[in-house]
Amino acid sequence: MAELNPVLLRYRGWRGSLSDNGATVTVLFGLGQFALLGLAAILTGYIQLATLTLFMLNFSLVVRSRAWPVARIAIEQLFCRRLFWGLYGLSLTVFLMYFFGQYLMSWAQNQLGESEVRVGAVGKVNPKWLLDFLRNALKFNGSAEMFRNFFWYETNSVMITLALSGSVLIGNDLRHGSLSFYLSKPLERWHYLLGKGLAVTGFLNLFTTLPAIVLFVQFGLLESWDYFADHSQLLFGIVAYGLVLSIHLTVILLALASWLRNTVPLVMAWMTLFAFAQGVSSALVDGLHYSPRWRLVDMWNCTFLIGNHLLSVPSEAIRPAPQPPVGEAALVLGLVGFLCLTLLILRVRAVEVVS
């Protein structure tokens, strides 16, 4: 036991509140959830209501459980690293392109009466040509394809960030013995896994879902208030796409981090799983003209297919074509997620508890 003390002393003391705050707080929290649920029932349809209900119930369980302190400490570990903020700032360039692009499109729409207008140092351009380029080529039109492309660009830019965060969140715990410290507290193993998963989920949505919702609100304010009513299903698709990405990538990331632990092998395995598999599937289907089902080996393409379905993107607008059925892609993601979750549970259960 004495040999473990120097390792455990390297970690910050436990600061989570694990005691019950009283029945009053719990009742008020539940009433607040039902009030938000009633408001959602008025403003949305049945599908959105069911999704919001599931989200609120899960969020309430997380907040009232002992997983919340684990998630909070994990998020603090990420926020204390300069590399995280550097990569986050780099990923925001995609968001800023869409954000200011919508303002540019709104400005060009107000200049349609002119034959030519001056655009900064670019020179003079035809406002009609500029508007068509922004709407049809870049898809800055508030449609499902716009948000599909935004998710694609953003998630590609955070792949390396997720690999680094996985090593920090769970790989270091297994390598330095910090997991034994967590489990020596009044925590169950599922509290630890749920807390770490919640941290990765919040980290991922900070890159993808939250900026997409900001763009949705911005386009509605620039276009008209009717946009929010006519495209409420699109907002549901954005949130649902973010949940699919969060759950799938979180489970895979934590499983790989618990297996490989070190940063360099984790980054190599992460890039192989997504980049190499994408190249192999493209070569088999596009180059050798094999069955489109070979694209199912690419996990990233499977999430892309499900995201297109949730955003209601027309099938003819999905590239590259042809693609396998969406149901088969969902089945593959579910199977891979189940295997990764099983590996993660086995790795965590193998750790002995330090009293």
Secondary structure, DSSP 4 states (H G I P E B T S, - for coil): -GGGHHHHTTSPPP----S---HHHHHHHHHHHHHHHHHHHHHS-HHHHHHHHHHHHHHHHHHHSTHHHHHHHHHHHHHT-HHHHHHHHHHHHHHHHHHHHHHHHHHHHHTTT-S-EEETTTEEE-HHHHHHIIIIIS--SSSHHHHHHHHHHHHHHTHHHHHHHHIIIIIHHHHHTHHHHHHTSS--HHHHHHHHHHHHHHHHHHHTHHHHHHHHHHHHHHH-THHHHHTHHHHHHHHHHHHHHHHHHHHHHHHHHHHH-SHHHHHHHHHIIIIIHHHHHHIIIIIS---GGGGGG-HHHHHHHHHHHHTT--GGG-SSS----HHHHHHHHHHHHHHHHHHHHHHHHTSPPP-
